Amino acid sequence: MDFLGLIFYEKEILFILPKGKALKGGSLPFLDIYLPFRGISRHHFNLYFEDERWFIEDAGSKNGIFINGKKIKKEPLNYNDIINLSFINIKFFKKEIDEYFSLNLPKIEEKEFFNIKNKRTDTYEIREDNESLYFLPNLNFPKDIVLGKSPSMYEPYRKLSLTVEGDDSVLLIGETGTGKEVFAKTIHNSRGKGEFVPINCTAIPKELFEAEFFGMERGAATGVTEKEGKIFFANNGTLFLDEIDSMPFELQGKLLRVLEEKKFCRVGSVKERNVSFKLVSAIKKEPEILIKDGKLRDDLYHRISQSQINLPKLKERKEDLDLFINFFILKFCKKEKKEINGISEKFIKKLKEYEYEGNIRELENIISEAVKNCQPKGILDEGNLPQKVKDFEKINFLKINDEILKDGFDYHKFMDETARRIIEEALKINKGNISKTANFLKISRKGLQKIISRLKIKV
């Protein structure tokens, strides 16, 4: 497999070159090889494969192209050539793809991945769809993550890159499985300071929270020994408070004091200890709702949200679904040490139709189960999927258009007809079973029966 590689901020950026495909490179984000550097023209060069060789061609760039110090217009590339573009150097070389993936998946081509190897971490793999690459040189992502190319992620990544420097607190807002902890780890890794200390605020009993968080002084209670709290281990590092709205309300006030004064006391002690950390918090719901419901202090919210990043649902990242599917198949084939010989269209179709309430995490779990269910050297097909995915069918809702909204539109009649069609479709999917249909529609069985009776729906 042929690569272009460059070094930037101690990172080796590797672009895979798929043979037989013409590629464009430059500073425009939608080009195949995205190089957002000073001196790189918007469309700087072309790469193409001809007569079993790669050629590079100047696309009318301002600063030109040099190979091993010699200016060229069009030139064949030899392995280990150094391509000089403005102030950056790119090396053309060959490397076996097995060094990155040792899998044989005919439906998932090698060209669908590019790799970034960070000198401080393990290699991680990200698919590249010949569209915008997220080149974020100040970010150090955890391994085994997918960046994606969905426009809905542009703003979160932009904000993420701005949160690394300084000690401003960061608030991540997103549903379960949208990648909040990945963002928190990325902030920590990119800072390169201290320990990453995660706390799932829902997992600690209320009566133990203060001791777990602040630590315990010897003799604070009968038989109690000295114990350091999570906050101590986060000193000079990163403290990640997942579902911070589950932290006991009275302790939220104590956390606010720690953030403002950078001091804390262990339970049973009056001795103040200095502490400094980067705080990253996460919530699932909008903060205004949590504040209104008495789950989150208003003053604490303003202190923990000096930077705020909203993470989109998986259904808002449709452009990334193929990417995630391919990535997780590769990941779990590698984990299970299992070789598969293909992927059926029905398998992909079912995965694309399913609605992931658990977002990326649910998709990952579904594919993990499917790979486990697949026979070695078999075909991943619909039968390998969990039952809930196999049984899932989308309901086609009525479309509202200008014709429907003309004068004389009867709102109640329209809503009744919409409910009728949805329930009839749901009954068909669930073979007339009332309980299953109610569960499918997420309403009570009694409530469904009332609607069926009122609308005179035949069961």
N, C-alpha and C positions, 0 to 999 in steps of 0.2 A: 504494500500500500504506500502511495506517495503522499508526502506532506510538505506544507510550507510551515516553517516555525520561526517565531520571533521572540525575543526576550524583552519584557517591559515590566518595570517595578519588581524585578526578581521573579517574574512569572514567565514560564515558557508557554506561549500560545501556539497551539497546533491546529492547522486547518487541513482536513483530509481533502485530497484531490480525487474525485471520482473519474476514472478514465472514460473517455468518450464524451465528456460534457464540457462545453465551453463555459468559462467562468469570467466574471468581471470583478475587479477590485478597485477600491477607492474609499473616499470618506463619506459617501452616501450610505445611510444605514440599511437600505434595502438591497445593496449589492451582495454578491456571494461571499466576497472577502472584505469585511468591513474594517477599515483602518482609520479611526478618527484621530489622526495625528496632524500636528502642524506641518505644513509643506506637502501633504498628500492631496492631490487634486480630487475633485468629486468623483470622476471616473478616470482613474490613473492608468490602469493597465488591463489587458485581456490575457487570459490563459486558455490554451486549447491543446487537445491531444491529437496528434497527427503522425502517421507512420511510426507508431509505437514510441513516440517521444512527446514530451511536453514542450510547448513553445510559449514564450512571453512576448507581448507586443505592447509598445507604448500607445496609449489611447489619446494622445494629444495632451499629455500632462504638462504642467508648468515647469516642474523641476526635473523631469526626465527619469530614466531608469538606467542604472549601472549594474553590470554583472561583473563581480570580482574587480571592481574599480574602472571598468571600461563602459563608456556610454553606448547604449544600443537603441535601436528602433524596434527590431524584431530579432529574436535569437532563440535557438533551442536550449533547453536547460539540461545540465548534467548534475548528477547527484553530488551534493555538498557545495554546489554553487552558492555564493552569497549575493543576494539581490539587494542593491542599495536604493532605497526610496526616501528621498529627503534625508532626515537624520536617523532613520531606522534601517536596520539590516534584517533581512529575512533569509533564512537558509532553506534550500530545497534538498530534501533527503528522502530516503526510503526507510520504512520501519514496518515490521510485521504487525498486522492488526491483532494477532494473538497476544501481543504484549498488553493490549487493552481489553480485548474480548476474545475468549477462546470458545466461541460458540458457532454452531452451524445452523443459521436460521435463514433459509432461502427467501422468505417473504420480507425479511428485514435486512436491507442492504447495508453494507459497510458505509456507504456514502451518507447515510442518514445520521451519522454522528461526527462531531468534532470534539476534540479533547483539550482541556486546559490542565496543565500539570503545574501545581504550585510547589515551589521549593520547600515550603514549610508543612505541606500536608500531602496526603495520598492523592493519587489521580482520581479525578471524577469525570464523568462522561455526560455530555449534553448534546442533544440532537440539534442539527442545523438544517433548516428547510430552505436554504438558498434565499432566505429573506433576512430581516434585520437580526444581527447578532448583538447580544447585550455585552458590549465591551465595557466592563466596569473595573478598571485596574486597581481601584482602592478597596475592592471588596474581596474577601476571602471566604468563599462559600464552603459549607461542609461537603464532604464527599457524598456520592450517591444522591444528587439532587438534579432536578431538571429546571433550567431557567425558563425555556419556552419563548414564544415569539408573539403571543397575543397582545394586541394593543392595550388591553385592559391591565397589563402588567407594566407598561411604560412608566406610569406615574409612581406606583409602589417602588420600583427599582430606582427611579430617580431620587425619591425621598430617602430610600435606604442608603444610597451612596453619600447623602448629606448628613446622616446621623452618626457616622463613624467617629469623626473628630469631636472633641469636646465632651462635656459631661451632662449635656441636656438629657432629660428623661424621654423615653420613647414609648408611645402607646400604640399597640397593634390591635386592630379591630377586624375580626373575621370569624366566620362560622367554624365549627369543628372541621378539622382536616384541610384547612386552606393554607397551611404552612407557616403559622405564627412562630412556632419554635425554630423552624429553619431560619426565619428572618432574625430571630433573637441570637441564634448561634453565629450567624453571619456577621452581625454587629460585633459580637465578642471576638470572633476569630480575626476580624479585620483590624481590631484595636491591638491585639497581641499582648494584652495585659492581664495578669492575674488569672483567677479561676472563673469558670462559668458555673453558676449555682442556680439551678432551676428549682422552683417550688410550685407544685400544683396545689393551689389554695383550696381546692375542693376535697383533696385527699387527706387533709390534716384535721382531726377532730377539734372543734371549737375550744374545748377546755385545755388542749395541749398546744394550741397554736402559738401562744406567747412564748412558751418555753422553747419550742422548736425554732422559732424565729429569732428571738433575742438571746437564748441560752439561759442556763440556770446556775445560780451561785450555790456553792456547797452550803448545806444547812438551811436552804430556803424553806425546806419542809422536812419532816422526819424521814430519815433514810435517803435523802436526796444527795447525790454526788455532783461535783462540778461538771458542767457540760457547756460546750460552746454552741452557739446558735448558727443558723444558716447565714445570718448577716455578717458574722465574724469571718466566715470562709470566703465571702464575696468581697472582702476588703481589697481594694485596688484591682478588682475584676468586674464581673458583670452579674447582677442579680436579676433573674427572670421570674416574674410573678405571673404565672398563668392563671386566668380567671380571678383576677385581683378582687372582683366584686364579691367573691366568696370568702374573702378575709373578714373575720369578725369586725363589725362596724366600729367598736371602741378601739380596736387595734389599728384601724386605718388612721385614726388621729395620732397615735404614737409613731406610725410610719411617717406621717407628714412632718412631725417634729424632727425625726432622724434626717429626713431629706433637707430640711431647712437649716438644721444646726450641725449636721454631720457628726452627731454624737449619739450614743445609746448606752443603756444600762442592762445588764443581765437581770433576770427575775431574781428578786431577793437581795439585790445590791443597789447601793446609791452611788457607786463609783462610775463616773462617766468614762466611756472609751471612745476614742476617735475612730471614724470609719468613713471611707470614701469608695463609691462604686458607681458604675453605670447602671441605671435602673431601666429595664425593659419590662413593660407590663402588657398583658393581653386580656381582652374581653371579647365575648361573642356577640353581644347586643350593642346597639348604639348607646353611648354614654348618657344621653339625655333620658332615656328610658330607665336605665339603672339608677340614676340620681332620683328620678321621680318615684321609683319603687322603693327607695330607701336602701338600695344595695351598695351604692357608691357615694362617698362624701363628695360634695360639690367642690370644696376647697382642695381635696386630694386630687380630684380629676384634673384640675387646672395645673397642679404641680407635676403630675405624671405624664402630661400630654404636651410637653414643650415641643415635641415632634410627634405627629400623628400619622399613621399609615393604615389605610384601609385595604384589606386583601380581598380580591374578588372570589366569588364562588366558582367552582369548576365549570358550571354551565355558562359562565361569562367568559370562559377561556376556551371556546370551541376550537379555535385554531391550534390549541395545544393538546387536544384529546388524542390524536394519532401519536403524537410525541410521547405522551405518558404511557399509552398502551404499549408501544414498542419498547420503551425504556424498562417498564416493569416486567415485561416478558423476558427480556435479556437478564435483568437483575435476578429473577427467581429461577430461571434456567441455570444460571451460574451458581446460585445458592444451593439448589437441589442437585447440582452436578448432573443435569439432565439435558440430553440433546433431543430437539424436536425437529421434525422434517417439514413443517409447514403450519400455516394458520388458515383456517377456513373463512370464507367471506361471511358466513352466518355468525361465526364467533365475533368478528369485528362489528357486524351489524347490530347484534344484541348489545354489545358494550356501548355502542354509540346511541342506541335508543334509550338505554337505562338512565334514570334520573338519580344522580348521586347526592343524597341528602348528607352523607358523610364526606362529600367532596373528594379530594385527591386521596385521602387516607382510605376511604371506602373502595375506590377504584383499585388501589394498591392491594388491599386485602382480597378483593374479588379475583384479581389476576394471580395472586399467590395461591389461592385455592385451586384455580383452574390449572395452573402448572403442576401442582401436586397430583391432581386428578388425571393428568395426561400420561399415557403410556410412554416409556422411553422410545425415542425415535418415531413417535406417533404424530398425529396431526391435532393441533389445538382446535377443537370445534365446540359447537353449542353445548354438547353433552357434558363438557368439562366444567361448565359454569355453575355457580351456586343456583339453587332452585329459584330463589327470588329474582334472579336476573333472567332465567329462562322463562319464567311466568309473566314477566313484566311486559305490558303492552301500553303504548301511548294512546291517549284519547285525543281525537281531533276535535278541538273546540270550534264553535261557530265563529266566523270572522265578522267583525263589525265594520261596515263600510258606509259610504255616504248614502247609498240607496236605502239602507235600513233606517238611517237616521232622518229620513224625509219627514215632512209634516204628517202628523197622524201616527207617529211612532208610539206604540204602547209598551212602556217600560216593563210593566208587570207581566204582560203576556210574553214578551221576549225572554225575560228571566225564567219564567216557568218552562218555556220551550227549551231553553238552554239546559235547565236542570233535568228535564225529561230525557233529552238526548244523551247527556252525560251519564245518567243513571242507567238508561237502557244499554248503553255501550259497556258500562262497568258490569252490569248483570251478565251480559253476553261473555265478557272476559272471564268472569268467575262462575260461569255455568249455572246461573240462577241462584247461587247460594247467597242468602241474605247476609249472613254473618261475615263471610269473606268479602262481599261487596261493600259492606259498611266499613270494614277494616281497610279495604282498598281506597275508599273515599275519605278515610280518616274522620268519620262521623259515627255516632252511636247507632246501634242496631234499631233501637226504638225510634230515633230521629229519622232514620232511613225509611222505616215502615210508615211513618206519618206522611212523609213526602210521597211515597209510592201510592198511598191511599188517596191523598189529596189530588194528585195528578192522574189518578186512575191508570197507573202503569201496570201492564200485564207482566206477571212473573212466571 
